Amino acid sequence: MSNVADRPVSSHALRRGVLFGCIGGLAAGLVWYLVVLGTTSMQAYLIPAFGVVVSYSVFAGMRAPGRPAAIVSVVVTLVAIALSLFYVQRHLVVQWFSSVDDTAGIPLVPYLDWVVSVVGHAFGESPAALLYAVLALLVAGWFGYQGFDSHDSSRRPR
């Protein structure tokens, strides 16, 4: 049996892993946003689910765990959390402004500095969001490296 982590990953499998991971991150972000719409609060405890959903999606796309899957999982999870957190915070800020009969001009398609500012504010406002985001990245890296198929020992890195 060879070590999966040492096998080279084809560019096709890598692209498929990135695509599946992005779809998983989009799905996790959409579910989180819908929960926020229904509850009108941030629900930061849902952030670690990004790590599981994205790493499972990357694993399904690449069909093999290992270092490349772990790296893709962590990067896609980071981007998915940042963009989702931007839209969640954007919704909450716009909702707050509308509750006091005011308006907020936060664009739907943000600039990078807007994303950094809003995400930085969200992490500064609540240490729980930062803690859960770090946990999501750890989960993404762990499951990306270990995979999800515990019965197939030839597919797991040692």
C-alpha positions in Angstrom: 0.0 0.0 0.0 1.3 3.4 -0.9 0.9 6.6 1.1 -1.8 8.8 -0.4 -0.2 11.9 0.9 2.9 11.1 -1.2 1.1 10.5 -4.5 1.0 13.4 -6.9 -2.4 14.8 -7.6 -3.5 15.3 -11.2 -4.4 18.8 -12.3 -7.9 17.5 -13.2 -8.5 16.2 -9.7 -7.2 19.4 -8.2 -9.5 21.5 -10.3 -12.4 19.3 -9.5 -11.6 19.5 -5.8 -11.5 23.3 -6.0 -14.8 23.4 -7.9 -16.5 21.1 -5.5 -15.1 22.9 -2.5 -16.4 26.3 -3.9 -19.8 24.8 -4.4 -19.7 23.4 -0.8 -18.6 26.8 0.5 -21.4 28.5 -1.4 -24.0 26.1 0.0 -22.7 26.5 3.5 -22.8 30.3 3.2 -26.3 30.2 1.7 -27.6 28.1 4.6 -25.9 30.4 7.1 -27.4 33.4 5.4 -30.9 31.9 5.4 -30.6 31.1 9.2 -29.5 34.7 9.8 -32.5 35.9 7.8 -34.8 33.8 10.0 -33.3 34.6 13.3 -32.0 38.2 12.7 -28.8 37.5 14.6 -25.3 36.3 13.5 -25.4 32.7 14.7 -21.6 32.4 14.8 -21.8 28.9 16.1 -22.6 27.7 12.5 -19.2 28.8 11.2 -17.4 25.5 12.0 -19.8 23.8 9.6 -18.0 25.5 6.8 -14.9 23.4 7.5 -16.8 20.2 7.4 -18.8 21.0 4.3 -15.9 22.4 2.3 -13.5 19.6 3.2 -16.1 17.0 2.4 -16.8 18.7 -0.9 -13.1 18.8 -1.7 -12.7 15.2 -0.7 -15.6 14.2 -3.0 -14.1 16.2 -5.9 -10.5 15.0 -5.5 -11.5 11.5 -4.4 -8.4 11.3 -2.2 -7.3 12.9 1.1 -3.8 14.3 1.7 -1.9 17.5 1.8 -3.2 18.9 -1.4 -6.8 18.3 -0.3 -6.1 19.8 3.1 -4.5 23.0 1.6 -7.4 23.4 -0.9 -9.9 22.8 2.0 -8.4 25.5 4.2 -8.0 28.1 1.5 -11.6 27.6 0.2 -13.0 27.6 3.7 -11.2 30.8 4.5 -12.6 32.6 1.4 -16.0 31.1 2.0 -16.1 32.3 5.6 -14.9 35.8 4.7 -17.4 36.3 1.9 -20.3 34.8 3.9 -19.4 36.8 7.0 -19.4 40.0 4.8 -22.9 39.3 3.5 -24.2 38.3 7.0 -22.8 41.4 8.6 -24.0 43.5 5.6 -27.5 42.2 6.1 -27.5 42.9 9.8 -26.1 46.4 9.4 -28.7 47.2 6.6 -31.4 45.8 8.8 -30.3 47.9 11.8 -30.3 51.0 9.7 -33.7 50.3 8.3 -35.1 49.7 11.8 -34.1 53.3 12.7 -35.5 54.7 9.4 -32.1 55.3 7.9 -30.2 53.7 5.0 -26.7 52.2 4.6 -24.9 52.2 1.4 -23.1 48.9 1.5 -22.7 47.4 -2.0 -23.7 43.9 -2.9 -20.5 43.4 -4.9 -17.9 44.6 -2.4 -14.4 45.9 -2.9 -11.6 44.0 -1.1 -11.1 46.8 1.4 -14.9 46.7 2.3 -14.7 42.9 2.9 -11.6 43.4 5.1 -13.2 46.2 7.0 -16.6 44.4 7.6 -15.0 41.1 8.5 -12.5 42.8 10.8 -15.4 44.5 12.5 -17.3 41.3 12.9 -14.3 39.5 14.4 -13.6 42.5 16.7 -17.3 42.7 17.8 -17.4 39.1 18.9 -14.5 36.9 19.8 -16.8 33.9 19.3 -16.8 34.5 15.5 -13.0 34.5 15.4 -12.8 31.4 17.6 -15.3 29.5 15.4 -13.5 30.6 12.2 -10.2 29.2 13.5 -12.0 26.0 14.5 -13.5 25.8 11.0 -10.0 26.1 9.4 -8.6 23.5 11.7 -11.5 21.2 10.9 -11.1 21.8 7.1 -7.4 21.0 7.4 -7.9 17.9 9.5 -10.7 16.4 7.3 -8.9 17.5 4.1 -5.8 15.6 5.2 -7.6 12.5 6.8 -10.5 12.2 4.5 -13.9 10.9 5.3 -13.7 7.2 4.4 -12.6 5.6 7.6 -13.0 2.0 6.3 -10.7 2.2 3.4 -7.2 2.3 4.9 -5.5 2.4 1.5 -7.0 5.9 0.9 -5.9 7.4 4.2 -2.5 9.0 4.6 -0.3 7.6 7.3 
